[in-house]
Amino acid sequence: MNIAVILAGGKGLRFGGNIPKQMLQLGSKPVISWSVDTFHKIDLIDKIIIVSEKNLTDIIKKLYPENIYPKITAYAEGGKERSDSSYNALESILFNEDDIILFHDAARPFISEDIIVKLINTASITGAAGTYVRATDTVALVNDMLIKSIPERDTVYSAQTPQCFKYDIIKKAHMINKKAPMKNVTDDISLVVNMGADVAVIIGSNMNIKITTELDMKFAEFLITAGHVC
């Protein structure tokens, strides 16, 4: 089976208000619903798990009645760190070893079906695949406000989501991290790479933006109004 995990566990109170960014209205629906609707309509996706703050679970459930969203089969509580939220999703239902799991940020509303399908097809062969776009600016490695090195731009990519894994690989990586917490863990791919496994790269999209600031929200609204997404 192919199972999508929508990570909406962050508080995300970055606009000065008291509403998490994934619950803000974007066009005709909340930010989270854009990605939920995309995953739900894809034939390759069998199940969806939504991870959210405990106090938002009932609100989110009301957005997705079972008769309209039958693929949503479980809700999990968000953890202190992103890796905790992902782990809680892995514990929320029973999986098979060869199930494909996709982790996606609820704050990325405009993920495309094409990228999702490529990730599933690739991870089913390689075991792990992530979504990345080439860096367009020169990147510097800085320590104590001094430039230490400037990596070649051709080798620098920015991470997006979804991140896609066979269940046995991602569960093993999480169990290793539980026993001996890894350093520099920012996402699920960090766990898998630190474990020593290879991760294939799928080229993402500049439309697959992450809503972090008020400016991101305005840009997302522009993309909808201008007809770039629907």
C-alpha positions as a Markdown table, in Angstrom:
| # | Residue | x | y | z |
|---|---|---|---|---|
| 1 | Met | 0.0 | 0.0 | 0.0 |
| 2 | Asn | 1.0 | 3.6 | -0.5 |
| 3 | Ile | 0.2 | 5.8 | 2.6 |
| 4 | Ala | 0.5 | 9.5 | 2.8 |
| 5 | Val | 1.3 | 11.2 | 6.1 |
| 6 | Ile | 0.3 | 14.9 | 6.3 |
| 7 | Leu | 2.4 | 16.5 | 9.0 |
| 8 | Ala | 0.3 | 19.3 | 10.6 |
| 9 | Gly | 1.7 | 19.0 | 14.1 |
| 10 | Gly | 3.5 | 22.3 | 14.3 |
| 11 | Lys | 2.0 | 25.3 | 16.0 |
| 12 | Gly | 3.2 | 27.6 | 13.3 |
| 13 | Leu | 2.1 | 30.8 | 15.0 |
| 14 | Arg | 4.4 | 33.0 | 12.8 |
| 15 | Phe | 2.0 | 35.7 | 11.6 |
| 16 | Gly | 1.4 | 37.1 | 15.1 |
| 17 | Gly | -2.1 | 35.5 | 15.5 |
| 18 | Asn | -3.3 | 32.5 | 17.3 |
| 19 | Ile | -4.3 | 30.3 | 14.4 |
| 20 | Pro | -1.7 | 27.7 | 13.2 |
| 21 | Lys | -0.6 | 28.5 | 9.6 |
| 22 | Gln | -1.9 | 25.1 | 8.3 |
| 23 | Met | -5.4 | 26.1 | 9.4 |
| 24 | Leu | -5.5 | 29.6 | 7.8 |
| 25 | Gln | -7.9 | 30.1 | 5.0 |
| 26 | Leu | -6.2 | 30.0 | 1.6 |
| 27 | Gly | -8.5 | 30.6 | -1.3 |
| 28 | Ser | -11.6 | 28.5 | -0.8 |
| 29 | Lys | -10.2 | 26.2 | 1.9 |
| 30 | Pro | -7.7 | 25.9 | 4.8 |
| 31 | Val | -4.0 | 25.5 | 3.9 |
| 32 | Ile | -4.0 | 21.9 | 5.0 |
| 33 | Ser | -6.9 | 20.9 | 2.7 |
| 34 | Trp | -5.0 | 21.7 | -0.5 |
| 35 | Ser | -2.5 | 18.9 | 0.1 |
| 36 | Val | -5.1 | 16.6 | 1.7 |
| 37 | Asp | -7.3 | 16.9 | -1.4 |
| 38 | Thr | -4.4 | 16.3 | -3.8 |
| 39 | Phe | -3.3 | 13.1 | -2.1 |
| 40 | His | -6.9 | 11.9 | -1.7 |
| 41 | Lys | -7.7 | 12.1 | -5.4 |
| 42 | Ile | -4.6 | 10.2 | -6.5 |
| 43 | Asp | -5.4 | 6.6 | -7.4 |
| 44 | Leu | -2.0 | 5.4 | -6.2 |
| 45 | Ile | -2.7 | 6.6 | -2.6 |
| 46 | Asp | -4.5 | 4.0 | -0.5 |
| 47 | Lys | -4.5 | 5.7 | 2.9 |
| 48 | Ile | -3.9 | 9.0 | 4.5 |
| 49 | Ile | -2.8 | 9.7 | 8.1 |
| 50 | Ile | -3.0 | 13.2 | 9.5 |
| 51 | Val | -0.7 | 14.3 | 12.3 |
| 52 | Ser | -1.8 | 17.3 | 14.3 |
| 53 | Glu | -1.7 | 19.1 | 17.6 |
| 54 | Lys | -3.9 | 17.4 | 20.1 |
| 55 | Asn | -6.2 | 20.5 | 20.5 |
| 56 | Leu | -6.7 | 20.6 | 16.7 |
| 57 | Thr | -7.6 | 17.0 | 16.1 |
| 58 | Asp | -11.4 | 17.4 | 16.5 |
| 59 | Ile | -11.4 | 20.5 | 14.3 |
| 60 | Ile | -9.5 | 18.8 | 11.6 |
| 61 | Lys | -11.7 | 15.7 | 11.7 |
| 62 | Lys | -14.7 | 17.9 | 11.0 |
| 63 | Leu | -13.1 | 19.1 | 7.8 |
| 64 | Tyr | -12.8 | 15.5 | 6.5 |
| 65 | Pro | -16.0 | 13.5 | 7.0 |
| 66 | Glu | -15.5 | 9.8 | 6.5 |
| 67 | Asn | -18.1 | 9.5 | 3.7 |
| 68 | Ile | -16.2 | 12.2 | 1.6 |
| 69 | Tyr | -12.6 | 11.3 | 2.7 |
| 70 | Pro | -12.6 | 7.5 | 3.1 |
| 71 | Lys | -8.9 | 7.3 | 2.6 |
| 72 | Ile | -8.2 | 9.2 | 5.8 |
| 73 | Thr | -7.8 | 6.2 | 8.1 |
| 74 | Ala | -6.0 | 7.6 | 11.2 |
| 75 | Tyr | -5.1 | 10.7 | 13.1 |
| 76 | Ala | -1.9 | 10.9 | 15.2 |
| 77 | Glu | -0.8 | 13.4 | 17.8 |
| 78 | Gly | 2.1 | 15.7 | 16.9 |
| 79 | Gly | 5.3 | 15.4 | 18.9 |
| 80 | Lys | 7.8 | 17.8 | 20.3 |
| 81 | Glu | 10.1 | 17.5 | 17.3 |
| 82 | Arg | 9.3 | 16.8 | 13.7 |
| 83 | Ser | 10.8 | 13.3 | 14.0 |
| 84 | Asp | 8.5 | 12.6 | 16.9 |
| 85 | Ser | 5.5 | 13.5 | 14.8 |
| 86 | Ser | 6.7 | 11.2 | 12.0 |
| 87 | Tyr | 7.3 | 8.4 | 14.5 |
| 88 | Asn | 3.8 | 8.8 | 16.0 |
| 89 | Ala | 2.4 | 8.4 | 12.5 |
| 90 | Leu | 4.3 | 5.1 | 12.0 |
| 91 | Glu | 2.8 | 3.9 | 15.3 |
| 92 | Ser | -0.8 | 4.9 | 14.4 |
| 93 | Ile | -1.7 | 1.9 | 12.2 |
| 94 | Leu | -0.3 | -1.5 | 11.2 |
| 95 | Phe | 2.0 | -1.4 | 8.2 |
| 96 | Asn | 3.5 | -4.0 | 6.0 |
| 97 | Glu | 7.3 | -4.1 | 5.5 |
| 98 | Asp | 7.0 | -3.1 | 1.8 |
| 99 | Asp | 4.4 | -0.3 | 2.3 |
| 100 | Ile | 5.4 | 3.0 | 0.8 |
| 101 | Ile | 5.1 | 6.0 | 3.2 |
| 102 | Leu | 5.1 | 9.6 | 2.0 |
| 103 | Phe | 5.7 | 12.4 | 4.6 |
| 104 | His | 4.4 | 15.8 | 3.5 |
| 105 | Asp | 4.3 | 19.2 | 5.3 |
| 106 | Ala | 0.7 | 20.5 | 5.6 |
| 107 | Ala | 2.3 | 24.0 | 5.0 |
| 108 | Arg | 3.1 | 23.0 | 1.4 |
| 109 | Pro | -0.3 | 23.4 | -0.3 |
| 110 | Phe | 0.6 | 23.0 | -3.9 |
| 111 | Ile | 2.3 | 19.6 | -4.2 |
| 112 | Ser | 1.6 | 18.0 | -7.6 |
| 113 | Glu | 0.3 | 14.6 | -8.5 |
| 114 | Asp | 3.3 | 14.2 | -10.9 |
| 115 | Ile | 5.8 | 14.5 | -8.1 |
| 116 | Ile | 3.9 | 12.2 | -5.8 |
| 117 | Val | 3.7 | 9.5 | -8.5 |
| 118 | Lys | 7.4 | 9.8 | -9.3 |
| 119 | Leu | 8.3 | 9.5 | -5.6 |
| 120 | Ile | 6.3 | 6.3 | -5.2 |
| 121 | Asn | 7.6 | 4.7 | -8.3 |
| 122 | Thr | 11.2 | 5.6 | -7.3 |
| 123 | Ala | 11.0 | 4.6 | -3.7 |
| 124 | Ser | 9.4 | 1.3 | -4.6 |
| 125 | Ile | 12.7 | 0.5 | -6.3 |
| 126 | Thr | 15.4 | 2.3 | -4.3 |
| 127 | Gly | 13.7 | 2.3 | -0.8 |
| 128 | Ala | 13.9 | 6.0 | -0.3 |
| 129 | Ala | 13.4 | 9.2 | -2.3 |
| 130 | Gly | 13.2 | 12.9 | -1.6 |
| 131 | Thr | 11.9 | 16.0 | -3.3 |
| 132 | Tyr | 14.6 | 18.7 | -4.0 |
| 133 | Val | 15.1 | 21.7 | -6.2 |
| 134 | Arg | 18.4 | 23.2 | -7.4 |
| 135 | Ala | 19.7 | 26.1 | -5.4 |
| 136 | Thr | 19.5 | 29.3 | -7.5 |
| 137 | Asp | 21.8 | 31.4 | -5.2 |
| 138 | Thr | 25.3 | 30.8 | -4.2 |
| 139 | Val | 25.4 | 29.2 | -0.7 |
| 140 | Ala | 28.1 | 29.8 | 1.9 |
| 141 | Leu | 28.9 | 27.7 | 5.0 |
| 142 | Val | 29.4 | 30.2 | 7.9 |
| 143 | Asn | 30.7 | 29.8 | 11.4 |
| 144 | Asp | 31.0 | 32.6 | 13.9 |
| 145 | Met | 29.9 | 35.0 | 11.1 |
| 146 | Leu | 32.9 | 34.0 | 9.0 |
| 147 | Ile | 32.6 | 32.3 | 5.7 |
| 148 | Lys | 34.3 | 28.9 | 5.9 |
| 149 | Ser | 33.6 | 27.5 | 2.5 |
| 150 | Ile | 31.4 | 28.0 | -0.6 |
| 151 | Pro | 30.2 | 24.7 | -2.0 |
| 152 | Glu | 29.8 | 24.4 | -5.8 |
| 153 | Arg | 26.2 | 25.5 | -6.6 |
| 154 | Asp | 25.7 | 22.5 | -8.9 |
| 155 | Thr | 25.8 | 20.2 | -5.9 |
| 156 | Val | 23.5 | 22.3 | -3.7 |
| 157 | Tyr | 19.8 | 21.5 | -3.6 |
| 158 | Ser | 16.9 | 22.8 | -1.3 |
| 159 | Ala | 14.7 | 20.2 | 0.3 |
| 160 | Gln | 11.0 | 20.0 | -0.2 |
| 161 | Thr | 8.4 | 17.4 | 0.7 |
| 162 | Pro | 7.0 | 14.8 | 0.3 |
| 163 | Gln | 9.8 | 12.5 | 1.5 |
| 164 | Cys | 9.1 | 8.8 | 0.5 |
| 165 | Phe | 10.3 | 5.5 | 2.0 |
| 166 | Lys | 9.6 | 1.9 | 2.2 |
| 167 | Tyr | 8.2 | 1.2 | 5.7 |
| 168 | Asp | 11.0 | -1.1 | 6.8 |
| 169 | Ile | 13.7 | 1.5 | 6.0 |
| 170 | Ile | 12.1 | 4.5 | 7.7 |
| 171 | Lys | 10.9 | 2.5 | 10.7 |
| 172 | Lys | 14.5 | 1.2 | 11.2 |
| 173 | Ala | 15.9 | 4.7 | 11.0 |
| 174 | His | 13.4 | 5.9 | 13.6 |
| 175 | Met | 14.2 | 3.0 | 15.9 |
| 176 | Ile | 17.9 | 3.7 | 15.7 |
| 177 | Asn | 17.3 | 7.4 | 16.5 |
| 178 | Lys | 15.1 | 6.4 | 19.5 |
| 179 | Lys | 18.0 | 4.3 | 20.9 |
| 180 | Ala | 20.7 | 6.8 | 20.2 |
| 181 | Pro | 19.5 | 10.2 | 19.1 |
| 182 | Met | 21.3 | 11.4 | 15.9 |
| 183 | Lys | 22.7 | 14.9 | 15.5 |
| 184 | Asn | 21.5 | 17.3 | 12.8 |
| 185 | Val | 18.2 | 15.6 | 12.3 |
| 186 | Thr | 15.9 | 18.1 | 10.5 |
| 187 | Asp | 13.6 | 15.6 | 8.7 |
| 188 | Asp | 13.0 | 12.0 | 7.9 |
| 189 | Ile | 15.6 | 11.9 | 5.2 |
| 190 | Ser | 18.2 | 13.1 | 7.7 |
| 191 | Leu | 17.5 | 9.9 | 9.7 |
| 192 | Val | 17.8 | 7.6 | 6.7 |
| 193 | Val | 21.0 | 9.3 | 5.5 |
| 194 | Asn | 22.6 | 9.2 | 8.9 |
| 195 | Met | 21.7 | 5.5 | 9.0 |
| 196 | Gly | 23.9 | 5.1 | 5.9 |
| 197 | Ala | 21.2 | 4.4 | 3.4 |
| 198 | Asp | 21.0 | 6.0 | -0.1 |
| 199 | Val | 18.2 | 8.4 | -0.9 |
| 200 | Ala | 17.2 | 9.1 | -4.5 |
| 201 | Val | 16.4 | 12.6 | -5.6 |
| 202 | Ile | 13.3 | 13.6 | -7.4 |
| 203 | Ile | 13.2 | 17.2 | -8.8 |
| 204 | Gly | 10.5 | 19.2 | -7.2 |
| 205 | Ser | 8.8 | 22.4 | -8.2 |
| 206 | Asn | 9.1 | 26.1 | -7.5 |
| 207 | Met | 5.4 | 26.0 | -7.0 |
| 208 | Asn | 5.8 | 23.6 | -4.1 |
| 209 | Ile | 6.3 | 26.5 | -1.7 |
| 210 | Lys | 6.2 | 26.3 | 2.1 |
| 211 | Ile | 4.1 | 28.8 | 3.9 |
| 212 | Thr | 6.2 | 30.1 | 6.7 |
| 213 | Thr | 5.7 | 33.9 | 6.7 |
| 214 | Glu | 2.9 | 36.3 | 5.8 |
| 215 | Leu | 4.7 | 37.0 | 2.6 |
| 216 | Asp | 4.5 | 33.3 | 1.6 |
| 217 | Met | 0.8 | 33.4 | 2.3 |
| 218 | Lys | 0.3 | 36.4 | 0.0 |
| 219 | Phe | 2.3 | 34.7 | -2.7 |
| 220 | Ala | 0.2 | 31.6 | -2.3 |
| 221 | Glu | -2.9 | 33.7 | -2.7 |
| 222 | Phe | -1.5 | 35.3 | -5.8 |
| 223 | Leu | -0.8 | 31.8 | -7.4 |
| 224 | Ile | -4.4 | 30.9 | -6.8 |
| 225 | Thr | -5.8 | 34.2 | -8.1 |
| 226 | Ala | -3.6 | 34.1 | -11.1 |
| 227 | Gly | -4.8 | 30.6 | -12.0 |
| 228 | His | -1.4 | 29.0 | -11.6 |
| 229 | Val | -2.9 | 26.4 | -9.2 |
| 230 | Cys | -6.4 | 25.1 | -8.8 |
